[in-house]
């Protein structure tokens, strides 16, 4: 209810989420709400920690202060990522969102290490705590607020497909767990007077550090060029192959420049005897369709293939059967034949999985050996490569 109210109040255009300005509006809302909530929780927990003398509560308070810093980073990250393309960055600044996600993760880890240091001191030099109803009530309220924030971040993160907000959601979820543990320890101290404060602080610290490391790992992956979404890959293939006159596609590449910003390139196979102008016009239409559908830059290379020569088709089927017998995951494309008086060259690209152990030269040699069993005049000229998707 509150999330929907905030979205209606502060986000004017709620439908066109691929627009950088709309993403920025959602991001600003998430960052501002997070900043306000975390500052409030910091002040409340600081009061609870001062009243009770509990290290775990004080540490949890400063964890919320670091979360407030994370919200500032989120605000700045969305503002920078929404900047339009320029001469130095022709594909925009969308990857700034990944960098802001990493900054949030670093702040989380710093808070975790500080908490761990304080917890060790508390274990080595325990001090009494004076838990009462006030800190217990504040912690209970904090759990409710953080649970709402996790759901708030998750909803907006899904709407705009934001890694930064998904990281903020994970952080808020972790805070629910951490504060819950602190609350349990406070109740134990209150009821039994057993000194578990330092040990609980250490456990919370390890959890926070691991959370920050996991977020960094997820943010680094797209910066390193992770494989695209398999569903998107399959949808692109279906979109292209649905057009008459396209007999196959290969070398599909999807380069991400941040959420909603990507470059799609592929090779489309067309009959070599079809009119060149007609084929080129068809390719142009497919490029425009991909641009509209994915709000992306699309570039298609046209590969002419012989679809009518029965000799070529028979040789392609021969090589296909040989490669499938070696490993069913092997796929060939760009198959063409150069017929000669003394020998015939079979030229093609062969796609192998990343975990395929056999070296390229050895694989080509094995295909050559099996093909020449059929006809010694056949020579294999294979380019072995990996799939980009």
C-alpha positions as CSV (number, residue, x, y, z in Angstrom):
1,X,0.0,0.0,0.0
2,X,2.7,2.5,1.1
3,X,5.0,1.5,-1.8
4,X,2.2,2.0,-4.4
5,X,1.3,5.4,-2.8
6,X,5.0,6.5,-3.1
7,X,5.3,5.4,-6.7
8,X,2.1,7.2,-7.7
9,X,3.2,10.4,-5.9
10,X,6.8,10.6,-7.1
11,X,7.0,8.8,-10.4
12,X,5.0,10.5,-13.1
13,X,5.7,8.1,-16.1
14,X,5.4,4.7,-14.6
15,X,5.1,2.6,-17.8
16,X,8.1,3.4,-19.9
17,X,10.7,1.9,-17.6
18,X,13.3,1.5,-20.3
19,X,13.6,5.3,-20.5
20,X,16.6,6.5,-18.6
21,X,14.6,9.4,-17.1
22,X,12.0,7.0,-15.7
23,X,14.6,4.7,-14.3
24,X,16.2,7.7,-12.7
25,X,12.9,8.7,-11.1
26,X,12.4,5.2,-9.6
27,X,16.0,5.2,-8.5
28,X,15.7,8.6,-6.8
29,X,12.6,7.5,-5.0
30,X,14.3,4.3,-3.7
31,X,17.4,6.2,-2.6
32,X,15.5,9.0,-0.9
33,X,13.2,6.5,1.0
34,X,16.1,4.4,2.0
35,X,18.1,7.4,3.2
36,X,15.2,8.7,5.4
37,X,14.3,5.3,6.8
38,X,17.9,4.3,7.6
39,X,18.7,7.7,9.3
40,X,15.6,7.3,11.5
41,X,16.6,3.7,12.4
42,X,20.2,4.8,13.2
43,X,19.0,7.5,15.6
44,X,16.5,5.1,17.3
45,X,19.1,2.3,17.7
46,X,21.8,4.7,18.8
47,X,19.4,5.8,21.6
48,X,18.6,2.1,22.4
49,X,22.3,1.2,22.5
50,X,23.2,4.2,24.7
51,X,20.4,3.3,27.2
52,X,21.3,-0.4,27.3
53,X,25.0,-0.3,26.8
54,X,24.7,-3.2,24.3
55,X,27.5,-3.4,21.7
56,X,25.3,-5.5,19.4
57,X,22.6,-2.8,19.3
58,X,25.2,0.0,18.8
59,X,26.8,-2.0,16.0
60,X,23.4,-2.5,14.4
61,X,22.8,1.2,14.6
62,X,26.0,2.0,12.7
63,X,25.1,-0.7,10.2
64,X,22.0,1.4,9.5
65,X,24.2,4.5,9.2
66,X,26.2,2.7,6.5
67,X,22.9,1.8,4.9
68,X,22.1,5.5,4.8
69,X,25.4,6.0,3.0
70,X,24.5,3.3,0.6
71,X,21.2,5.1,-0.2
72,X,23.2,8.2,-1.0
73,X,25.4,6.1,-3.3
74,X,22.2,4.7,-4.9
75,X,20.9,8.2,-5.5
76,X,24.2,9.4,-7.1
77,X,24.5,6.2,-9.1
78,X,21.1,6.5,-10.7
79,X,21.7,10.2,-11.5
80,X,25.0,9.4,-13.2
81,X,23.8,6.3,-15.1
82,X,20.9,8.3,-16.6
83,X,23.2,10.8,-18.3
84,X,22.8,10.7,-22.1
85,X,25.5,9.4,-24.4
86,X,28.4,11.7,-25.2
87,X,31.6,11.8,-27.3
88,X,33.6,9.8,-24.7
89,X,30.8,7.3,-23.9
90,X,28.7,6.8,-27.1
91,X,26.7,4.0,-25.5
92,X,25.7,6.0,-22.4
93,X,26.6,5.7,-18.8
94,X,24.4,2.8,-17.7
95,X,27.3,0.8,-16.2
96,X,27.6,3.4,-13.4
97,X,24.7,1.5,-11.8
98,X,27.0,-1.5,-11.5
99,X,29.7,0.6,-10.0
100,X,27.3,2.1,-7.5
101,X,26.2,-1.4,-6.6
102,X,29.9,-2.3,-5.8
103,X,30.2,0.9,-3.7
104,X,27.2,-0.2,-1.7
105,X,28.7,-3.6,-1.2
106,X,32.1,-2.1,0.0
107,X,30.2,0.0,2.6
108,X,28.4,-3.1,3.8
109,X,31.7,-5.0,4.2
110,X,33.3,-2.1,6.0
111,X,30.4,-2.0,8.4
112,X,30.9,-5.8,8.9
113,X,34.6,-5.5,9.6
114,X,34.0,-2.7,12.1
115,X,31.3,-4.8,13.8
116,X,33.6,-7.8,13.9
117,X,36.4,-5.8,15.6
118,X,34.0,-4.5,18.2
119,X,32.6,-7.9,18.8
120,X,36.1,-9.4,19.5
121,X,36.7,-6.6,22.0
122,X,33.4,-7.4,23.7
123,X,34.2,-11.1,23.9
124,X,37.7,-10.5,25.3
125,X,36.5,-7.7,27.7
126,X,32.9,-8.3,28.5
127,X,30.9,-5.4,30.0
128,X,27.4,-5.6,31.6
129,X,24.3,-4.6,29.6
130,X,21.1,-3.0,31.0
131,X,18.3,-4.2,28.6
132,X,14.9,-2.8,29.2
133,X,11.6,-2.6,27.3
134,X,12.7,0.5,25.3
135,X,15.6,-1.0,23.3
136,X,13.5,-4.2,22.8
137,X,10.6,-2.2,21.4
138,X,13.0,-0.1,19.2
139,X,14.5,-3.3,17.8
140,X,11.0,-4.8,17.1
141,X,10.0,-1.6,15.2
142,X,13.3,-1.7,13.3
143,X,12.6,-5.2,12.1
144,X,9.2,-4.1,10.7
145,X,10.7,-1.1,8.9
146,X,13.5,-3.1,7.4
147,X,11.1,-5.8,6.2
148,X,9.0,-3.2,4.4
149,X,12.2,-1.7,2.9
150,X,13.3,-5.1,1.6
151,X,9.9,-5.5,-0.1
152,X,10.0,-1.9,-1.3
153,X,13.4,-2.4,-2.9
154,X,12.5,-5.7,-4.4
155,X,9.4,-4.3,-6.1
156,X,11.1,-1.3,-7.6
157,X,14.2,-3.4,-8.5
158,X,11.9,-5.8,-10.5
159,X,10.1,-3.0,-12.2
160,X,13.3,-1.4,-13.6
161,X,15.5,-4.5,-13.5
162,X,18.1,-2.8,-11.3
163,X,21.0,-4.7,-9.8
164,X,21.6,-1.8,-7.4
165,X,18.1,-2.1,-5.9
166,X,18.3,-5.9,-5.8
167,X,21.5,-5.5,-3.8
168,X,19.7,-3.0,-1.5
169,X,16.9,-5.5,-1.1
170,X,19.4,-8.2,-0.1
171,X,21.0,-5.8,2.4
172,X,17.6,-4.9,4.0
173,X,16.7,-8.6,4.2
174,X,20.1,-9.2,5.9
175,X,19.3,-6.4,8.3
176,X,16.1,-8.1,9.3
177,X,18.0,-11.2,10.1
178,X,20.8,-9.3,11.9
179,X,18.4,-7.2,14.0
180,X,16.3,-10.3,14.8
181,X,19.4,-12.0,16.1
182,X,20.3,-8.9,18.1
183,X,16.7,-8.8,19.5
184,X,17.0,-12.4,20.6
185,X,20.3,-11.8,22.3
186,X,18.9,-8.7,24.0
187,X,16.0,-10.8,25.3
188,X,18.4,-13.5,26.5
189,X,20.5,-10.9,28.3
190,X,17.3,-9.3,29.8
191,X,15.8,-12.6,31.0
192,X,18.9,-14.7,32.0
193,X,21.7,-12.1,32.3
194,X,23.9,-14.3,30.3
195,X,26.6,-12.3,28.4
196,X,26.0,-13.4,24.7
197,X,26.3,-9.8,23.3
198,X,29.8,-10.1,21.9
199,X,29.2,-13.5,20.3
200,X,26.0,-12.4,18.7
201,X,27.8,-9.3,17.4
202,X,30.5,-11.5,15.9
203,X,27.9,-13.8,14.1
204,X,26.1,-10.7,12.7
205,X,29.5,-9.3,11.5
206,X,30.3,-12.4,9.6
207,X,26.9,-12.5,8.0
208,X,27.2,-8.8,6.9
209,X,30.7,-9.4,5.5
210,X,29.5,-12.4,3.4
211,X,26.6,-10.4,2.2
212,X,28.8,-7.6,0.9
213,X,31.1,-10.1,-0.8
214,X,28.2,-11.8,-2.6
215,X,26.9,-8.4,-3.9
216,X,30.3,-7.5,-5.2
217,X,30.6,-10.8,-7.0
218,X,27.2,-10.3,-8.7
219,X,28.1,-6.7,-9.7
220,X,31.4,-7.6,-11.2
221,X,30.0,-10.2,-13.5
222,X,28.2,-7.9,-16.0
223,X,31.3,-5.6,-16.0
224,X,33.4,-8.6,-17.0
225,X,31.0,-9.5,-19.8
226,X,28.7,-12.2,-18.5
227,X,26.6,-14.4,-20.8
228,X,23.3,-12.8,-21.8
229,X,19.9,-14.0,-20.5
230,X,19.1,-17.4,-22.3
231,X,15.5,-16.4,-22.7
232,X,16.5,-13.2,-24.5
233,X,18.9,-15.2,-26.7
234,X,16.1,-17.6,-27.7
235,X,13.7,-14.8,-28.3
236,X,16.1,-13.0,-30.6
237,X,16.7,-16.2,-32.6
238,X,12.9,-16.8,-33.0
239,X,12.4,-13.1,-34.0
240,X,15.0,-13.3,-36.7
241,X,14.2,-16.8,-38.0
242,X,10.5,-15.9,-38.3
243,X,11.3,-13.7,-41.3
244,X,11.0,-15.4,-44.7
245,X,14.3,-15.8,-46.5
246,X,16.4,-16.3,-43.3
247,X,17.7,-19.8,-43.3
248,X,19.9,-19.7,-40.2
249,X,21.7,-17.4,-37.8
250,X,25.0,-17.7,-35.9
251,X,27.7,-15.6,-34.1
252,X,25.0,-13.9,-32.0
253,X,26.5,-11.4,-29.6
254,X,24.8,-9.3,-26.9
255,X,26.9,-6.6,-25.3
256,X,25.4,-4.9,-22.2
257,X,26.2,-1.3,-21.4
258,X,23.9,-1.2,-18.4
259,X,20.3,-2.1,-17.7
260,X,18.2,-1.4,-20.8
261,X,21.3,-0.6,-22.9
262,X,22.7,-3.3,-25.2
263,X,24.2,-3.9,-28.6
264,X,23.0,-6.9,-30.6
265,X,25.0,-8.3,-33.4
266,X,24.6,-11.5,-35.4
267,X,25.2,-13.2,-38.8
268,X,22.0,-14.1,-40.7
269,X,22.2,-16.7,-43.5
270,X,20.3,-15.9,-46.7
271,X,20.1,-17.9,-50.0
272,X,23.0,-16.9,-52.2
273,X,20.9,-16.8,-55.4
274,X,18.3,-14.4,-54.0
275,X,18.3,-10.8,-55.2
276,X,20.9,-8.9,-53.1
277,X,18.8,-5.7,-52.8
278,X,15.8,-7.7,-51.5
279,X,18.0,-9.6,-48.9
280,X,19.6,-6.4,-47.8
281,X,16.1,-4.7,-47.4
282,X,14.9,-7.7,-45.3
283,X,18.0,-7.4,-43.0
284,X,17.3,-3.7,-42.5
285,X,13.8,-4.5,-41.5
286,X,14.9,-7.1,-39.0
287,X,17.5,-4.7,-37.5
288,X,14.8,-2.1,-36.9
289,X,12.5,-4.7,-35.3
290,X,15.2,-5.7,-32.9
291,X,15.9,-2.1,-32.1
292,X,12.3,-1.4,-31.3
293,X,11.7,-4.7,-29.4
294,X,14.8,-4.5,-27.1
295,X,15.6,-0.7,-27.2
296,X,19.0,-1.7,-28.5
297,X,21.5,-1.0,-31.2
298,X,21.3,-3.9,-33.7
299,X,23.8,-4.9,-36.4
300,X,23.3,-7.9,-38.7
301,X,25.9,-9.3,-41.1
302,X,24.4,-11.0,-44.1
303,X,26.0,-14.4,-45.0
304,X,25.0,-15.9,-48.4
305,X,24.7,-19.7,-48.3
306,X,24.0,-22.2,-51.1
307,X,20.7,-23.8,-50.4
308,X,20.1,-25.3,-53.9
309,X,23.2,-27.3,-54.8
310,X,22.6,-30.9,-53.8
311,X,26.3,-31.7,-53.7
312,X,26.9,-29.0,-51.1
313,X,23.9,-30.1,-49.0
314,X,25.1,-33.7,-49.1
315,X,28.6,-32.8,-47.9
316,X,27.2,-30.5,-45.2
317,X,25.0,-33.4,-43.9
318,X,28.2,-35.6,-44.0
319,X,30.2,-33.2,-41.8
320,X,27.2,-32.6,-39.6
321,X,26.8,-36.4,-38.9
322,X,30.6,-36.7,-38.2
323,X,30.6,-33.8,-35.7
324,X,27.5,-35.0,-34.0
325,X,29.0,-38.5,-33.6
326,X,32.0,-36.9,-31.9
327,X,30.0,-34.7,-29.5
328,X,26.3,-33.8,-29.9
329,X,27.0,-30.3,-28.5
330,X,29.1,-29.4,-31.6
331,X,27.5,-27.0,-34.0
332,X,28.7,-25.9,-37.4
333,X,27.8,-22.9,-39.6
334,X,29.1,-20.9,-42.5
335,X,29.5,-24.1,-44.5
336,X,30.7,-23.7,-48.0
337,X,32.5,-26.0,-50.5
338,X,35.3,-25.2,-53.0
339,X,35.4,-27.9,-55.6
340,X,38.7,-28.6,-57.4
341,X,40.1,-31.1,-59.9
342,X,42.3,-33.0,-57.4
343,X,40.6,-32.2,-54.1
344,X,37.6,-30.5,-52.5
345,X,37.8,-28.1,-49.5
346,X,35.0,-28.2,-46.9
347,X,35.2,-24.8,-45.2
348,X,33.1,-24.1,-42.0
349,X,33.1,-22.7,-38.5
350,X,32.7,-25.2,-35.6
351,X,31.2,-24.0,-32.3
352,X,32.4,-26.0,-29.3
353,X,31.3,-25.8,-25.6
354,X,33.7,-24.1,-23.1
355,X,34.3,-27.4,-21.3
356,X,35.3,-29.3,-24.4
357,X,38.7,-30.7,-23.7
358,X,40.1,-31.7,-27.1
359,X,42.4,-29.1,-28.6
360,X,41.2,-27.4,-31.9
361,X,43.9,-29.0,-34.1
362,X,43.2,-32.4,-32.7
363,X,39.4,-32.0,-33.3
364,X,39.9,-30.8,-36.8
365,X,42.2,-33.8,-37.5
366,X,39.6,-36.2,-36.2
367,X,36.9,-34.7,-38.4
368,X,39.3,-34.9,-41.3
369,X,40.1,-38.5,-40.7
370,X,36.5,-39.5,-40.5
371,X,35.4,-37.5,-43.6
372,X,38.2,-39.0,-45.7
373,X,37.0,-42.5,-45.0
374,X,34.1,-41.5,-47.3
375,X,36.2,-39.7,-49.9
376,X,40.0,-39.2,-49.7
377,X,39.7,-36.1,-51.8
378,X,37.8,-34.2,-49.1
379,X,39.8,-31.8,-47.0
380,X,38.5,-30.1,-43.9
381,X,39.2,-26.4,-43.2
382,X,37.5,-25.8,-39.8
383,X,37.7,-22.7,-37.6
384,X,37.0,-23.8,-34.1
385,X,35.3,-21.2,-31.8
386,X,33.1,-20.8,-28.7
387,X,29.6,-19.5,-28.6
388,X,29.1,-15.9,-27.3
389,X,25.8,-16.7,-25.8
